[in-house]
Amino acid sequence: MNTPTLHPRTARTTGLLYLAVAVLAIPGFLIIRPMLFDPDSPAATLAHLIENESVARLGIGLELALVAVQALVALWFYRLFHRVDAFAAAALAAFGLVNAVAILASAACLGAALDTALAPPSADAAGGTQLLYVLGGSFWDVGSLFFGLWLIPMGVLALRSGLPRALGWILVSGGVGYIAGGFLTYLAPAATPVAEALPFLATIGEIWMIGWLLWYSFRGPRSHTAPTSSGSASSLA
């Protein structure tokens, strides 16, 4: 059965927002956070925050920006796919919004850690900043459950929308990998290397999805007949 045609402009906005998610996550979580947080030394974490206040503030700003674009891309995915499968599109948007909440909680922890570090010196300042950074990282760890859950309906929608079938299955498999990795992190700490490797497939799928959306939006859709379940033609706006 033919599927509704995806609207190129909506696909372009969705692809650009998804690209922004990747661009913002890399410097904030993968570069700045490790620069400031020493998992083995609360005193070092405290010193890094005091000595690199501007970098710490940049990291908080990047996480807040990530919250905004994550929320927006979740809504735009719904707008793009809701006529393909309303339930799967709603699930995709809901899980994506929970992702944004998890990152927002992490940003709040980073902000509180910086405030604690810059407050008048106290005996428990190092322990407080360390705890807040650990808690912020834990929001990312437990948030992996929803990072995975949002990829599964994304993959289902890809399969039902005429996107490359390999892309759809990679997204579904990557989502399952994210979820499994989240459980392994806490239930089997010795398997941490495996837990860290499981989301790799998801990364491939996400990069492919971004590229496909942008490619599709600029080439324009080929002509499709687009009956919905009621038999009327439709396109996503």
C-alpha positions, 0 to 999 in steps of 0.5 A: 500500500502506498504511504503518505508523501512526507512534506519536504519543508517539514523534513528539512526542518526536522533534519536540521533540528536533529543535526543541531541535537548532534552538534550540541551534544558532542561539545557539551557532554563529550568534551566539556564535561570530561574537562571539568569532572574528575570521577576519582577526585572531588577536589580536582572537580572543584578546582576545575570548576573554579578555574574554568568558570566560563567553560563550565557556564558554556557547558550549561548553556549547551545543555540548555540549548540541547534541551530546546532543540531536543524538544523541538525535534520531537514535535517536528517528527510528530508533524512529519509522520503523524499521517503515516501512523498517529500512534507511533508518531505520538510515541516518538514525540512523547519519548523525545520530550522525556529525553529533553526533561532528562537533559534538563535535569542534568543541566540543573545539576551542572548549574547547582554544581557551579553555584556550589563551587563559586560559593564561599568556601566550605568543608563540603564544597568538593563533595557537593560539586562531585555529587551533583556531577555524578547525579547529572551523569546519572540522568544521562545514564537512566535517560538512555532508556528513553533515548532508546525508546524514541528510536524504536517508533522512529524506525517503525515510521521509517519502515512505514514511510518508504524510507530505506528498510535498512535504516528502519531496522537499524533504528529499531535495533539501535533503540533496543541496544540503547535500552539494553545498555542502560540496564547493563550499566546498573545491573552488570557494571562489569559489562560496562564496555559492552553497554557503551558499545551497544548504542553504536548502531543507534548512532549510525541510524541517527546519522543516516536519518539526518542525512536522509531527511536533508537529502529528501527535503532538497531533492523533493519527493517523487510523485506518489499516490498517497491514500490514507486508510480512508482512501483519501490522498494526503501529505504531511504539513 
